[in-house]
Amino acid sequence: MNHDPSLISTSLLLISAVTIVLSLPLILRLVKMNGVYGVRIPESFRSPERWFRINRFGGVLLLLWGVAVGITGGVGLALESSQWQKFCLISAGVVIGGLVLVTIGIYAYAAKTKKH
């Protein structure tokens, strides 16, 4: 089966752009507590202060992940077809592994900064 590397790379660039745009309001503390948009873990709903702190931290992590995904997409556009399989594996690692790290980071931050 013949795949077009530019489709995956373009998709990664689009995911990157959307993630970066959506992370900025979180970083800037513009998103009030709600059940739809933001880092919605139990600890973030304890108070408005916790909501903004956890969402700011999560927004920074999402911004960094979005940049990493964008760089991966940009690299993919420059690769020759002989590198396509390696690129697919690496880009999957960046996307999935990055989201896992973001999630772990958010929960670890919430636990570390939790007031008993």
C-alpha positions as CSV (number, residue, x, y, z in Angstrom):
1,M,0.0,0.0,0.0
2,N,1.4,3.4,-1.0
3,H,0.9,6.2,1.6
4,D,1.5,9.9,1.1
5,P,3.8,11.2,3.9
6,S,2.6,14.7,3.3
7,L,-0.9,13.8,4.5
8,I,0.4,12.7,7.9
9,S,2.8,15.6,8.1
10,T,0.1,18.1,7.2
11,S,-2.2,16.5,9.8
12,L,0.5,16.8,12.4
13,L,0.9,20.5,11.5
14,L,-2.8,21.0,11.8
15,I,-3.0,19.2,15.2
16,S,0.0,21.3,16.3
17,A,-1.6,24.6,15.4
18,V,-5.0,23.8,17.0
19,T,-3.2,22.6,20.2
20,I,-1.1,25.7,20.4
21,V,-4.1,28.0,19.9
22,L,-6.2,26.1,22.5
23,S,-3.4,26.1,25.0
24,L,-2.9,29.9,25.0
25,P,-6.1,30.8,26.8
26,L,-5.3,28.2,29.5
27,I,-1.8,29.7,30.0
28,L,-3.2,33.2,30.2
29,R,-5.9,32.1,32.7
30,L,-8.7,33.2,30.5
31,V,-10.8,30.0,30.8
32,K,-13.1,30.0,33.8
33,M,-14.0,26.7,35.5
34,N,-16.3,24.7,33.3
35,G,-17.0,21.1,32.3
36,V,-16.0,21.4,28.6
37,Y,-12.7,23.1,28.0
38,G,-9.6,22.9,30.1
39,V,-7.8,20.5,32.4
40,R,-10.8,18.8,34.0
41,I,-9.4,16.6,36.7
42,P,-11.0,16.3,40.1
43,E,-8.3,18.4,41.8
44,S,-8.8,21.3,39.3
45,F,-12.5,21.6,40.4
46,R,-11.6,22.2,44.1
47,S,-11.5,25.9,43.8
48,P,-11.1,28.7,41.2
49,E,-7.5,29.1,42.3
50,R,-6.7,25.4,41.7
51,W,-8.5,25.6,38.4
52,F,-6.3,28.4,37.1
53,R,-3.1,27.0,38.5
54,I,-3.6,23.5,37.1
55,N,-4.9,24.8,33.8
56,R,-2.0,27.2,33.4
57,F,0.5,24.4,34.0
58,G,-1.4,22.0,31.7
59,G,-1.6,24.7,29.0
60,V,2.2,25.1,29.1
61,L,2.6,21.3,28.7
62,L,0.1,21.2,25.9
63,L,1.9,24.1,24.2
64,L,5.2,22.3,24.4
65,W,3.6,19.1,23.1
66,G,2.0,21.1,20.2
67,V,5.4,22.5,19.3
68,A,6.9,19.0,19.3
69,V,4.1,17.7,17.1
70,G,4.6,20.7,14.7
71,I,8.3,20.1,14.5
72,T,7.7,16.4,13.8
73,G,5.2,17.4,11.0
74,G,7.7,19.8,9.5
75,V,10.4,17.2,9.5
76,G,8.1,14.8,7.8
77,L,7.5,17.2,4.9
78,A,11.3,17.2,4.2
79,L,11.9,13.4,4.3
80,E,12.4,11.2,1.4
81,S,10.0,8.3,0.9
82,S,12.6,5.8,2.0
83,Q,12.3,7.2,5.5
84,W,8.5,7.0,5.6
85,Q,8.2,3.9,7.9
86,K,10.7,5.3,10.4
87,F,8.9,8.6,10.3
88,C,5.5,6.9,11.0
89,L,6.9,5.2,14.1
90,I,8.7,8.3,15.4
91,S,5.6,10.5,14.8
92,A,3.4,8.0,16.6
93,G,5.8,8.1,19.5
94,V,5.8,11.8,19.7
95,V,2.0,12.1,19.5
96,I,1.1,9.2,21.9
97,G,4.1,9.4,24.1
98,G,3.8,13.2,24.4
99,L,0.2,13.0,25.5
100,V,1.1,10.4,28.1
101,L,3.8,12.7,29.4
102,V,1.5,15.7,29.5
103,T,-1.1,13.7,31.4
104,I,1.4,12.4,33.9
105,G,2.8,15.9,34.3
106,I,-0.6,17.4,35.0
107,Y,-1.5,14.8,37.6
108,A,1.9,15.0,39.2
109,Y,1.7,18.8,39.4
110,A,-1.8,18.7,40.9
111,A,-0.6,16.2,43.5
112,K,2.6,18.1,44.3
113,T,0.7,21.5,44.7
114,K,-2.3,20.0,46.6
115,K,-3.1,21.6,49.9
116,H,-4.4,19.1,52.5
